Amino acid sequence: MAESQTPAPRATSNRSTTPVSETFKDYIASNWAERDDAVPSAREQAPYAAARRAKISAMHPGKRLILPAGAAKMRSNDTDYPYRAHSAFAHLTGWGSDSEPGAVLVLEPTANGHDATLYFRERAGRDSDEFYANPEIGEFWIGPRPSLAQVAGDLGISTRGIAELDAVLESVDDNTLLVREADRDITDQVDGRRLLAADSASEMPGPDDADSGEHPDDDVLARDLSELRLVKDEFEIDQMRRAVAATKQGFDDVIADRPAIIAHPKGERLVEGTFNRRARADGNTVGYDTIAASGPHACILHWTRNNGPVNEGDLILMDAGIELDSYYTADITRTLPINGRFSPIQRQVYEAVLEAADAAFAIVKPGIRFREIHAEAMKVIARKTGEWGFLPVSAEESNEPDAQYHRRYMVHGTSHHLGLDVHDCAQARRDMYMDGVLEPGMVFTIEPGLYFQPDDLTVPEEFRGIGVRIEDNILVTADGAENLSVGIPRTADAVEDWLL
């Protein structure tokens, strides 16, 4: 990795060796070919993003709405984590993996709704030293950046330089709402302006917000932006299909690499690496840290260390999803027998989990409550663990709210919404999410499991250390549901055939 040669916001002057003479500046600024300034046509998602902006505009008439993309986040010293714009920003702009760090979408209220303007740092001219001397934004370091006109054409949004955002932030008042968690610096500036405005008006925003400057309706905006994503549009559904298809290829790659994976002392790492290679080839990256949990690690619900061996005779629980450049991600889990064949006990546990998944899927249709999906899966989990003698009471008694003995073996929920975030719509109200009524266009997971910890004395020894989860991505349709990931083998027999 090349080191910056001139001082930058994170660099130190004792490392700088870039020439600073006027002679050098004049020379490096000269003899460049003309830039390609062609303005692209609007991308496929532009009209969908515009429709989403219209919806959020109608929810907040007369309010200025500020939605930052967020700044790049430092990993160590002057290296950053891979950049990802805030999901609400991406949803309302259509800007995904090619987003410019630090960009801000502002919806200014008008008599008929809102005017949308996207503020971002426009590319540097060759008459400045930014393009070669600034490792955070200079194109010698990170590549060419688009012009204001190019982004305006690409996204179908008016654009302005980031310097013009200062005037917006200086005019913040009680009619301004902000997505607070997206950009700490902008949040601090907005809160500061609110406090100044409240002081000059001799009143504070409210008793709970007096010390912070936070507007009580900021949370309402975050909630509405989250709930706006509960029902996916046509573009989003197509992206989900593509993400699932890419994820299927990632699973295929892992199966093809099995000999090397088994041979390596940290085979789980190879599983992760093989899948991540597909994610970078066919998408933007992984939608979340890959879980490659072999043997007893499968009983650890979010095992992401992935530093264990992958041994013959064990199961490997692989929970992985590919995120596309649009940021839409799949979230799939398959549990595979390493040697290609389930043992009788492994198959018994696997088929119980599959039965729970199928029972939950069978009731999905518009009009039911989201929480009913989990309840249906839990009936099967309670019945199976009861039949096997693992419960101190009957399955029916265990299912009572004040009992739940069977949940020892599956403490997580069965479903979560899915889309731009792997756990999408997380700030939605309970009556819109867990108690919400299903509508066509909703996309969520169904992912029951059974996990028998290696030291769990409530189960026979032959069950201990077995963990199984089966997770699919489900689309609610007009008259039922579609399993978007049904093409990824999921029955015990189909999984064994897949591994041949």
C-alpha positions as CSV (number, residue, x, y, z in Angstrom):
1,M,0.0,0.0,0.0
2,A,1.5,3.3,-1.0
3,E,2.0,5.9,1.7
4,S,0.7,9.4,1.4
5,Q,3.5,11.9,0.6
6,T,1.9,15.1,1.7
7,P,0.2,16.0,4.9
8,A,-3.5,15.2,4.9
9,P,-6.1,15.4,7.7
10,R,-4.8,12.1,9.2
11,A,-1.2,12.2,8.1
12,T,1.7,13.8,9.9
13,S,4.2,16.3,8.4
14,N,7.2,14.2,9.3
15,R,6.2,11.6,6.6
16,S,5.7,14.1,3.8
17,T,8.1,14.1,0.8
18,T,5.8,15.3,-2.0
19,P,7.3,18.3,-3.7
20,V,5.7,21.6,-2.8
21,S,7.5,24.0,-5.1
22,E,5.5,26.2,-7.5
23,T,7.5,24.6,-10.3
24,F,6.3,21.2,-9.4
25,K,2.7,22.3,-9.0
26,D,2.7,24.0,-12.4
27,Y,4.2,20.9,-14.0
28,I,1.9,18.3,-12.5
29,A,-1.1,20.5,-13.4
30,S,-0.2,20.6,-17.1
31,N,-0.5,18.3,-20.1
32,W,-3.5,16.2,-19.2
33,A,-6.0,14.8,-21.7
34,E,-9.5,16.2,-21.7
35,R,-11.8,14.5,-19.2
36,D,-14.8,12.5,-20.3
37,D,-17.6,14.7,-19.1
38,A,-20.4,12.7,-20.7
39,V,-23.6,12.8,-18.6
40,P,-25.1,9.3,-18.2
41,S,-28.7,8.4,-18.5
42,A,-30.5,7.8,-15.3
43,R,-29.8,4.4,-13.8
44,E,-32.5,1.8,-13.5
45,Q,-33.4,2.6,-9.8
46,A,-33.7,6.3,-10.2
47,P,-37.5,6.5,-10.8
48,Y,-38.0,4.1,-7.9
49,A,-35.9,6.2,-5.6
50,A,-37.9,9.3,-6.7
51,A,-41.1,7.5,-5.8
52,R,-39.7,6.7,-2.3
53,R,-38.7,10.3,-1.8
54,A,-42.2,11.3,-2.7
55,K,-43.6,9.0,0.0
56,I,-41.4,10.3,2.7
57,S,-42.1,13.9,1.6
58,A,-45.8,13.3,2.0
59,M,-45.2,12.0,5.6
60,H,-43.3,15.2,6.6
61,P,-44.9,18.2,4.9
62,G,-43.2,21.5,5.7
63,K,-40.1,19.9,7.3
64,R,-36.6,20.0,5.9
65,L,-35.2,16.5,5.9
66,I,-31.4,15.8,6.1
67,L,-30.2,12.4,5.2
68,P,-26.4,12.0,5.3
69,A,-24.6,9.1,3.6
70,G,-22.0,9.2,6.4
71,A,-18.3,9.6,6.4
72,A,-15.7,7.0,5.8
73,K,-14.8,5.3,9.1
74,M,-11.2,4.9,10.2
75,R,-10.0,1.3,10.7
76,S,-6.5,2.2,11.9
77,N,-4.5,5.4,11.6
78,D,-5.0,6.5,8.0
79,T,-6.7,3.4,6.7
80,D,-10.5,3.2,6.5
81,Y,-13.0,0.4,6.6
82,P,-14.6,-0.3,3.2
83,Y,-17.1,2.4,2.7
84,R,-20.9,1.8,2.9
85,A,-23.4,4.6,2.7
86,H,-26.3,4.7,5.2
87,S,-29.1,2.5,4.1
88,A,-31.8,5.3,4.2
89,F,-29.6,7.5,2.1
90,A,-29.1,4.7,-0.5
91,H,-32.8,3.9,-0.5
92,L,-33.8,7.5,-1.3
93,T,-31.0,8.2,-3.8
94,G,-30.4,4.9,-5.6
95,W,-26.7,5.4,-4.9
96,G,-25.1,2.2,-3.7
97,S,-21.5,1.0,-3.7
98,D,-20.4,3.9,-5.9
99,S,-21.7,6.5,-3.3
100,E,-19.4,9.4,-2.5
101,P,-18.4,9.4,1.2
102,G,-19.7,12.4,3.1
103,A,-22.6,13.0,0.6
104,V,-25.8,14.5,2.1
105,L,-29.4,14.4,0.7
106,V,-31.5,17.3,1.6
107,L,-35.3,17.5,1.0
108,E,-36.3,21.2,1.2
109,P,-40.0,21.8,1.8
110,T,-42.1,23.5,-0.9
111,A,-45.7,24.4,-1.3
112,N,-46.2,21.0,-3.1
113,G,-43.9,18.7,-1.3
114,H,-40.1,18.8,-1.3
115,D,-37.2,19.6,-3.6
116,A,-34.4,17.1,-3.4
117,T,-30.7,18.2,-3.6
118,L,-27.7,15.9,-3.3
119,Y,-24.6,17.6,-1.8
120,F,-21.2,15.9,-2.3
121,R,-17.6,16.8,-2.8
122,E,-17.2,17.4,-6.5
123,R,-14.0,16.2,-8.2
124,A,-10.9,18.4,-7.9
125,G,-9.6,20.4,-10.8
126,R,-6.0,19.9,-11.9
127,D,-5.4,23.5,-11.0
128,S,-5.5,22.4,-7.3
129,D,-3.1,20.1,-5.4
130,E,-6.1,18.0,-4.1
131,F,-6.1,15.6,-7.0
132,Y,-2.6,14.3,-6.4
133,A,-1.8,15.3,-2.8
134,N,-4.9,14.3,-0.8
135,P,-4.9,10.5,-0.1
136,E,-8.5,10.6,1.2
137,I,-10.1,12.1,-1.9
138,G,-7.5,12.7,-4.5
139,E,-7.9,10.7,-7.7
140,F,-4.2,9.7,-7.8
141,W,-5.0,7.8,-4.6
142,I,-8.6,6.6,-5.0
143,G,-9.4,7.0,-8.7
144,P,-11.5,9.5,-10.6
145,R,-14.6,11.0,-9.0
146,P,-17.8,12.0,-10.9
147,S,-18.8,15.5,-11.6
148,L,-21.9,17.2,-10.2
149,A,-23.5,17.0,-13.6
150,Q,-22.7,13.3,-14.0
151,V,-24.3,12.4,-10.7
152,A,-27.3,14.6,-11.4
153,G,-27.9,12.7,-14.7
154,D,-27.1,9.3,-13.2
155,L,-29.5,9.6,-10.2
156,G,-32.0,12.1,-11.5
157,I,-31.4,14.5,-8.5
158,S,-30.2,18.1,-8.4
159,T,-26.6,18.3,-7.2
160,R,-24.5,20.9,-5.5
161,G,-21.0,21.0,-4.1
162,I,-20.5,20.0,-0.5
163,A,-19.3,23.5,0.5
164,E,-22.9,24.8,-0.2
165,L,-24.2,22.5,2.6
166,D,-22.8,24.9,5.2
167,A,-25.6,27.3,4.4
168,V,-28.2,24.6,4.9
169,L,-26.7,23.6,8.3
170,E,-26.5,27.2,9.4
171,S,-30.2,27.7,8.7
172,V,-31.3,24.7,10.8
173,D,-34.4,25.4,12.8
174,D,-37.3,23.6,14.4
175,N,-38.6,22.5,11.0
176,T,-35.4,20.5,10.3
177,L,-35.3,16.7,10.9
178,L,-32.2,14.6,10.7
179,V,-31.1,11.0,10.4
180,R,-29.0,11.2,13.4
181,E,-26.9,8.0,13.4
182,A,-25.6,8.5,9.8
183,D,-23.0,11.2,10.4
184,R,-21.7,12.2,13.8
185,D,-20.2,15.5,12.7
186,I,-23.4,16.7,10.9
187,T,-25.5,15.6,13.9
188,D,-23.3,17.7,16.2
189,Q,-23.6,20.7,13.9
190,V,-27.4,20.4,13.7
191,D,-27.8,19.9,17.4
192,G,-25.6,22.9,18.0
193,R,-27.7,25.1,15.7
194,R,-30.9,23.9,17.3
195,L,-29.6,24.8,20.8
196,L,-28.6,28.3,19.5
197,A,-32.0,28.7,17.9
198,A,-33.8,27.6,21.1
199,D,-31.6,30.0,23.2
200,S,-32.4,32.9,21.0
201,A,-36.1,32.1,21.1
202,S,-35.9,31.6,24.9
203,E,-37.2,28.1,24.7
204,M,-35.8,24.6,24.4
205,P,-36.8,21.9,22.0
206,G,-38.4,19.9,24.8
207,P,-37.7,18.6,28.3
208,D,-36.1,15.4,27.1
209,D,-33.9,17.0,24.5
210,A,-32.9,20.2,26.2
211,D,-29.3,19.1,26.8
212,S,-28.7,17.7,23.4
213,G,-30.5,19.8,20.8
214,E,-32.1,16.6,19.5
215,H,-35.4,17.2,17.8
216,P,-38.2,14.9,19.2
217,D,-39.3,14.0,15.6
218,D,-35.8,12.8,14.5
219,D,-36.8,9.4,15.8
220,V,-40.1,9.6,13.9
221,L,-38.2,10.3,10.7
222,A,-35.9,7.3,11.3
223,R,-39.0,5.2,12.0
224,D,-40.8,6.3,8.8
225,L,-37.7,5.7,6.7
226,S,-37.5,2.2,8.2
227,E,-41.1,1.4,7.7
228,L,-40.9,2.7,4.1
229,R,-38.7,-0.3,3.3
230,L,-41.2,-2.9,4.7
231,V,-42.8,-3.4,1.3
232,K,-40.3,-3.7,-1.6
233,D,-40.9,-2.3,-5.1
234,E,-40.2,-4.1,-8.3
235,F,-36.6,-3.0,-8.5
236,E,-35.9,-4.2,-5.0
237,I,-37.5,-7.6,-5.5
238,D,-35.4,-8.1,-8.7
239,Q,-32.3,-7.2,-6.7
240,M,-33.3,-9.7,-4.0
241,R,-33.6,-12.4,-6.6
242,R,-30.2,-11.5,-8.0
243,A,-28.6,-11.5,-4.6
244,V,-30.0,-15.0,-3.9
245,A,-28.7,-16.3,-7.2
246,A,-25.2,-15.0,-6.5
247,T,-25.3,-16.5,-3.0
248,K,-26.2,-19.9,-4.5
249,Q,-23.0,-19.6,-6.6
250,G,-21.1,-18.9,-3.4
251,F,-22.4,-22.1,-1.8
252,D,-21.5,-24.0,-4.9
253,D,-17.9,-22.7,-4.8
254,V,-17.5,-23.8,-1.2
255,I,-18.7,-27.3,-2.0
256,A,-16.3,-27.5,-4.9
257,D,-13.4,-26.4,-2.6
258,R,-14.2,-29.1,0.0
259,P,-11.0,-31.1,-0.3
260,A,-8.8,-28.1,0.4
261,I,-11.2,-26.9,3.2
262,I,-11.0,-30.3,5.0
263,A,-7.2,-30.5,4.6
264,H,-6.6,-27.1,6.2
265,P,-6.3,-26.7,10.0
266,K,-8.5,-23.6,9.8
267,G,-10.9,-24.9,7.2
268,E,-13.6,-22.5,8.3
269,R,-11.4,-19.7,7.2
270,L,-11.2,-21.2,3.7
271,V,-15.0,-21.5,3.6
272,E,-15.3,-17.8,4.5
273,G,-12.6,-16.9,1.9
274,T,-14.1,-18.9,-0.9
275,F,-17.6,-17.4,-0.4
276,N,-16.2,-13.9,0.0
277,R,-14.4,-14.3,-3.4
278,R,-17.7,-14.9,-5.1
279,A,-19.2,-12.0,-3.2
280,R,-16.6,-9.7,-4.6
281,A,-16.8,-11.2,-8.1
282,D,-20.6,-11.2,-8.4
283,G,-21.6,-8.4,-6.0
284,N,-20.2,-5.7,-3.9
285,T,-19.2,-7.7,-0.8
286,V,-20.9,-10.0,1.7
287,G,-24.0,-8.7,3.3
288,Y,-22.7,-9.6,6.8
289,D,-19.8,-11.5,8.3
290,T,-20.0,-15.1,7.0
291,I,-20.8,-17.7,9.6
292,A,-18.8,-20.9,8.8
293,A,-19.5,-23.0,11.8
294,S,-18.3,-26.5,11.7
295,G,-19.0,-29.2,14.3
296,P,-19.9,-27.8,17.7
297,H,-19.3,-24.3,16.5
298,A,-22.7,-24.6,14.8
299,C,-24.2,-24.3,18.2
300,I,-22.8,-20.8,18.5
301,L,-25.5,-18.7,16.8
302,H,-23.2,-15.9,15.5
303,W,-19.9,-17.7,15.1
304,T,-17.8,-15.5,12.9
305,R,-14.3,-16.2,14.2
306,N,-14.2,-19.0,11.7
307,N,-10.9,-20.4,12.9
308,G,-11.7,-24.0,13.4
309,P,-11.2,-27.2,11.3
310,V,-13.8,-28.7,9.1
311,N,-13.7,-32.4,9.9
312,E,-15.2,-35.4,8.1
313,G,-18.3,-36.7,9.9
314,D,-19.3,-33.2,11.2
315,L,-21.9,-30.8,10.0
316,I,-21.0,-27.3,8.9
317,L,-23.6,-24.6,9.3
318,M,-23.0,-21.9,6.7
319,D,-24.9,-18.6,7.1
320,A,-23.9,-16.3,4.3
321,G,-25.3,-13.7,1.8
322,I,-24.0,-11.7,-1.0
323,E,-24.7,-8.0,-1.1
324,L,-25.0,-6.5,-4.6
325,D,-23.7,-3.1,-5.7
326,S,-27.2,-1.7,-4.9
327,Y,-26.7,-2.9,-1.3
328,Y,-29.5,-5.4,-1.4
329,T,-28.4,-8.6,0.3
330,A,-29.5,-12.2,0.5
331,D,-29.3,-14.1,3.9
332,I,-29.2,-17.9,3.4
333,T,-28.3,-20.7,5.8
334,R,-27.6,-24.3,4.8
335,T,-26.3,-27.0,7.1
336,L,-24.1,-29.5,5.2
337,P,-22.6,-32.9,6.1
338,I,-18.9,-32.6,5.5
339,N,-18.5,-36.1,4.1
340,G,-21.6,-35.9,2.0
341,R,-23.9,-38.0,4.1
342,F,-25.9,-37.3,7.2
343,S,-25.6,-39.7,10.1
344,P,-28.9,-41.0,11.4
345,I,-28.9,-38.5,14.3
346,Q,-27.9,-35.6,12.1
347,R,-30.6,-36.4,9.6
348,Q,-33.2,-36.7,12.4
349,V,-32.3,-33.2,13.7
350,Y,-32.1,-31.8,10.2
351,E,-35.5,-33.1,9.1
352,A,-37.1,-31.7,12.3
353,V,-35.7,-28.2,11.4
354,L,-36.9,-28.6,7.8
355,E,-40.4,-29.5,9.1
356,A,-40.5,-26.4,11.2
357,A,-39.3,-24.2,8.2
358,D,-41.9,-25.8,5.9
359,A,-44.7,-25.4,8.5
360,A,-43.9,-21.7,8.9
361,F,-43.7,-21.1,5.1
362,A,-47.1,-22.9,4.6
363,I,-49.0,-20.2,6.5
364,V,-47.4,-17.2,4.8
365,K,-49.9,-15.1,2.9
366,P,-51.2,-11.5,3.0
367,G,-53.3,-10.7,6.0
368,I,-51.6,-12.9,8.7
369,R,-49.4,-11.3,11.4
370,F,-45.7,-11.5,11.1
371,R,-45.4,-13.0,14.6
372,E,-47.5,-16.0,13.5
373,I,-44.6,-17.3,11.4
374,H,-42.4,-17.8,14.4
375,A,-45.3,-19.3,16.4
376,E,-45.9,-21.9,13.7
377,A,-42.3,-22.9,13.6
378,M,-42.1,-23.2,17.4
379,K,-45.0,-25.6,17.5
380,V,-42.8,-28.1,15.5
381,I,-39.7,-27.4,17.6
382,A,-41.7,-28.0,20.8
383,R,-43.3,-31.2,19.4
384,K,-40.1,-32.7,18.1
385,T,-38.0,-32.0,21.3
386,G,-41.0,-33.3,23.3
387,E,-41.1,-36.5,21.2
388,W,-37.4,-37.0,21.8
389,G,-37.9,-36.7,25.6
390,F,-35.9,-33.5,26.0
391,L,-38.7,-31.5,27.7
392,P,-39.7,-31.7,31.4
393,V,-43.4,-31.2,30.3
394,S,-45.5,-31.9,27.3
395,A,-45.0,-30.0,24.0
396,E,-48.3,-28.2,24.6
397,E,-47.3,-27.1,28.1
398,S,-43.9,-26.1,26.9
399,N,-45.5,-23.8,24.3
400,E,-47.3,-21.8,27.0
401,P,-45.8,-18.3,27.4
402,D,-44.6,-18.9,30.9
403,A,-42.8,-22.2,30.0
404,Q,-41.0,-22.3,26.7
405,Y,-38.7,-25.1,27.7
406,H,-38.1,-26.0,24.0
407,R,-36.6,-22.6,23.4
408,R,-33.4,-23.8,25.2
409,Y,-32.6,-25.4,21.9
410,M,-33.6,-22.4,19.7
411,V,-33.4,-19.1,21.5
412,H,-33.5,-16.9,18.4
413,G,-36.5,-15.8,16.4
414,T,-37.6,-17.4,13.2
415,S,-37.9,-14.4,10.9
416,H,-36.6,-10.9,10.2
417,H,-37.2,-8.5,7.3
418,L,-34.5,-8.4,4.7
419,G,-33.4,-5.9,2.0
420,L,-30.8,-3.1,2.1
421,D,-29.9,-4.3,5.6
422,V,-29.6,-8.0,6.5
423,H,-31.9,-7.1,9.4
424,D,-33.9,-4.6,7.5
425,C,-36.5,-2.1,8.8
426,A,-35.2,-2.4,12.3
427,Q,-36.5,0.9,13.5
428,A,-40.1,0.2,12.5
429,R,-42.7,0.1,15.2
430,R,-43.7,-3.2,16.8
431,D,-47.2,-3.0,15.4
432,M,-45.7,-2.5,11.9
433,Y,-43.0,-5.2,12.3
434,M,-43.6,-8.0,14.8
435,D,-47.3,-7.5,15.0
436,G,-47.6,-6.2,11.5
437,V,-49.9,-7.6,8.9
438,L,-48.2,-9.2,5.9
439,E,-48.5,-7.4,2.5
440,P,-47.4,-8.4,-1.0
441,G,-43.9,-7.2,-1.6
442,M,-42.6,-8.0,1.9
443,V,-39.3,-10.0,2.0
444,F,-38.1,-11.7,5.1
445,T,-36.3,-14.8,6.3
446,I,-37.6,-18.1,7.7
447,E,-34.8,-19.7,9.7
448,P,-35.6,-22.2,12.4
449,G,-32.9,-24.2,14.0
450,L,-32.0,-26.7,16.7
451,Y,-28.7,-26.3,18.7
452,F,-27.6,-28.9,21.2
453,Q,-24.7,-27.5,23.1
454,P,-21.7,-29.8,23.6
455,D,-22.1,-29.7,27.4
456,D,-26.0,-29.8,27.5
457,L,-26.9,-32.6,29.9
458,T,-30.6,-32.3,29.0
459,V,-30.0,-34.2,25.8
460,P,-28.4,-37.6,25.0
461,E,-24.7,-37.6,24.3
462,E,-25.2,-38.4,20.6
463,F,-27.1,-35.1,20.1
464,R,-24.5,-32.9,21.8
465,G,-22.5,-30.7,19.5
466,I,-25.1,-30.8,16.7
467,G,-26.3,-27.5,15.4
468,V,-28.7,-27.2,12.4
469,R,-30.3,-24.1,10.8
470,I,-32.1,-23.8,7.5
471,E,-32.7,-20.3,6.3
472,D,-34.6,-19.1,3.3
473,N,-35.6,-15.8,1.8
474,I,-39.4,-15.4,1.4
475,L,-41.4,-13.0,-0.8
476,V,-45.0,-12.4,0.1
477,T,-47.1,-12.5,-3.1
478,A,-50.7,-11.5,-3.8
479,D,-52.1,-14.9,-2.9
480,G,-49.4,-16.6,-0.8
481,A,-45.6,-16.6,-0.8
482,E,-42.6,-17.5,-2.9
483,N,-39.4,-19.0,-1.5
484,L,-36.7,-17.0,-3.4
485,S,-34.0,-19.5,-2.3
486,V,-35.8,-22.7,-3.0
487,G,-33.3,-23.4,-5.8
488,I,-30.6,-23.9,-3.2
489,P,-30.9,-27.5,-2.1
490,R,-32.7,-27.8,1.3
491,T,-34.1,-31.3,1.8
492,A,-31.7,-33.8,3.3
493,D,-31.7,-36.0,0.2
494,A,-31.2,-32.9,-2.1
495,V,-28.3,-31.7,0.1
496,E,-26.6,-35.1,-0.1
497,D,-27.0,-35.1,-3.9
498,W,-25.6,-31.6,-4.0
499,L,-22.5,-32.7,-2.2
500,L,-21.7,-35.7,-4.5
